Amino acid sequence: MTARPFHLGWFLQGSSVQAWGEPWTGNIGREWMYPSLFIDMAQALERACFDYILVEDSSYVGEAYGGSREIYLKHGLSVPRQDPAIVSTLLFAATKHIGVATTLATFTHHPYLLARMMATLDQVSGGRAAWNMVTGSSDMAARNYGLDGLPEHDLRYDMADEYMACANALWDSWEPGALVADRESGVLVDHTKVRSVDFKGQWYSSRGPLNSGPCIQGRPVIAQAGGSARGRQFAATHGETIVANPKGIEAMKAYRNDIRARAAAMGRNPDDIKVLFLVNPIIGESAQHAEERRLQRLANADAKIAQRLAHFSKVTNIDFASFDLDKPIEEGLRTNGHQQNLDTLKKMGAGGKTLRQAFTDYSGTGLSVDLCGTVETIAARMDEVMQEVGGDGFLFSMGDVSRRVVAEVADGLIPALQARGLTRTGYTHATLRENLREF
Ligand SMILES: Cc1cc2nc3c(=O)[nH]c(=O)nc-3n(C[C@H](O)[C@H](O)[C@H](O)COP(=O)(O)O)c2cc1C
C-alpha cells in the first residue's frame, strides 16, 4: 500500500427523477416514482464498500432562471423530488453496511422533529445514519414553510449553531444505559436516565426528552458542506464528514487544512473530521476512449448550458437568464444562497472571460480535480491527489445517476482502487461513525 486508505462517498442529486430523457436511464414515464434505481445504486455502492451515500435535497420548485418554473419542470431539474428521509429509509432497508446521509434543512424541521426523525433513521439502520445539515439557500423554499424568506447568510449559521445545541440536547436526553430491557425486573427503560432538556434559545426551544429513544450511535453522524468562512467555521464545529468542492490540489489542501486548524482550535481532534472532495471521473476503455467521452461531456454541457445555469440560478437565486452568455460576468454579483459556488464561478471568470467560458470552466469536465482515463490511470491519479492533499477521501458526484454510471464506478473504478489498497474491501464496523474513524 502506498498510502493510508481513503474514504468514499456518493452524492445522489436528490431523491428525484434522474437524468430525464438521457440514454441509459430507463426513464420512461413514471418509474422515477419507485425506488428501484436508488436501491440498485445503494446495493452496488455497498458492494464497492462506500462509506456513505449523501442524499441531497431542496424543497421547492425552481423558478430563479428567467423568473419561470418552465425550464425546471420541462427538463425535470430537481423536480419532481421526493422526501429524502423516506427514500433514505428504503435505502437502509435494502442494505446492511453502507451509511446514508439524509439532507434536512434547519428551516424545514423543528429541532425536535428532526432529532426524532434522525434517531429513528439511526435505529432502523443499526447506526448508519448521518444528517447532512443544511441551512437552505432560497427564499422560495422558505415561503413554502410560511416564512417571508431566509435569514441573512451568516445569521443562518448563528441560528444553526443554536439548532445543533438543541438537537444535541435532545439526543442526549437518553443517557447511556437508559435502555434496560430486563425481563426479570420488568423494566424496559430506567426513567432516572431519561430527562427533559428544557432548551430555551433565542430561536429554538424544546422541552424533551425525545420520545423516540436514543440513537444507536448516540447522535447521528453530522455531514456538512459549509464553504464560506462562516460556513467553514460551522462545519469545523459540528461536522464529522465535510463535503467540499474546491478547485485544484492547492485549494483542496488549503480547505482541508483550514477545517482541521479551526477544529483543533476548538479542542476537537481533526482526525474525527473526514473531508471528502467532489469528483466526477470520466472512465474509458482506453485513454483515447476516455478523451472521446470527455469531449462528448463538454459538448453535452455546452448544449445544455441553459439547464445547467438554471440549476446554478436555483442555488444562488440569481437570474442567469438575464445575462448575455457572451459577455463577461457582471462584477457586483452577490448571493444570499450558496456563496462558495458563486465565488468559484467569479474566479473562473477573472480576466474578462465570458459567462459561457467561465461556466464551462466551472462545471466543464472535472470538479475538485480532473480525472479522465482508464480505471488504472484514474486510480493512480486519485492516489497521488490524496497523498498531496493529505486525506480524507472523495465524494462521487456523477450528476444524475443511471445504472450504467453506477456500475462504471462501483464495478470498474473501485476494484482498481481496492487492488492498490486505497479503499476498503470490507466493512470493519457496524456503525457509520466507527467506519469513518477507522482510518
Ligand atoms: C457536496 C455538497 C452537497 C450539498 N448538498 C446540499 C443540499 O442537499 N441541500 C442544500 O440546501 N445545500 C447543499 N449544499 C450547499 C451547502 O449546504 C452550502 O450552502 C454550500 O456549500 C455553500 O456554503 P456557504 O453557504 O458556507 O457558502 C451542498 C454543498 C456541497 C458542496
PDBQT file of the ligand as one rigid body, heavy atoms in Angstrom, charges set to zero:
ROOT
HETATM    1  C1  LIG A 501     -21.385  18.228  -1.952  1.00  0.00    +0.000 C 
HETATM    2  C2  LIG A 501     -22.341  19.277  -1.485  1.00  0.00    +0.000 A 
HETATM    3  C3  LIG A 501     -23.644  18.903  -1.174  1.00  0.00    +0.000 A 
HETATM    4  C4  LIG A 501     -24.577  19.846  -0.771  1.00  0.00    +0.000 A 
HETATM    5  N1  LIG A 501     -25.855  19.453  -0.538  1.00  0.00    +0.000 NA
HETATM    6  C5  LIG A 501     -26.799  20.388  -0.248  1.00  0.00    +0.000 A 
HETATM    7  C6  LIG A 501     -28.160  20.011  -0.118  1.00  0.00    +0.000 A 
HETATM    8  O1  LIG A 501     -28.528  18.866  -0.277  1.00  0.00    +0.000 OA
HETATM    9  N2  LIG A 501     -29.065  20.975   0.173  1.00  0.00    +0.000 N 
HETATM   10  C7  LIG A 501     -28.712  22.289   0.355  1.00  0.00    +0.000 A 
HETATM   11  O2  LIG A 501     -29.578  23.113   0.629  1.00  0.00    +0.000 OA
HETATM   12  N3  LIG A 501     -27.422  22.662   0.248  1.00  0.00    +0.000 NA
HETATM   13  C8  LIG A 501     -26.463  21.747  -0.073  1.00  0.00    +0.000 A 
HETATM   14  N4  LIG A 501     -25.158  22.136  -0.241  1.00  0.00    +0.000 N 
HETATM   15  C9  LIG A 501     -24.809  23.530  -0.012  1.00  0.00    +0.000 C 
HETATM   16  C10 LIG A 501     -24.152  23.730   1.322  1.00  0.00    +0.000 C 
HETATM   17  O3  LIG A 501     -25.040  23.445   2.380  1.00  0.00    +0.000 OA
HETATM   18  C11 LIG A 501     -23.639  25.172   1.443  1.00  0.00    +0.000 C 
HETATM   19  O4  LIG A 501     -24.719  26.070   1.422  1.00  0.00    +0.000 OA
HETATM   20  C12 LIG A 501     -22.721  25.467   0.300  1.00  0.00    +0.000 C 
HETATM   21  O5  LIG A 501     -21.672  24.535   0.282  1.00  0.00    +0.000 OA
HETATM   22  C13 LIG A 501     -22.156  26.859   0.382  1.00  0.00    +0.000 C 
HETATM   23  O6  LIG A 501     -21.611  27.116   1.632  1.00  0.00    +0.000 OA
HETATM   24  P1  LIG A 501     -21.708  28.557   2.216  1.00  0.00    +0.000 P 
HETATM   25  O7  LIG A 501     -23.159  28.839   2.383  1.00  0.00    +0.000 OA
HETATM   26  O8  LIG A 501     -20.956  28.487   3.535  1.00  0.00    +0.000 OA
HETATM   27  O9  LIG A 501     -21.066  29.457   1.219  1.00  0.00    +0.000 OA
HETATM   28  C14 LIG A 501     -24.204  21.201  -0.645  1.00  0.00    +0.000 A 
HETATM   29  C15 LIG A 501     -22.883  21.564  -0.941  1.00  0.00    +0.000 A 
HETATM   30  C16 LIG A 501     -21.949  20.633  -1.373  1.00  0.00    +0.000 A 
HETATM   31  C17 LIG A 501     -20.551  21.066  -1.700  1.00  0.00    +0.000 C 
ENDROOT
TORSDOF 0
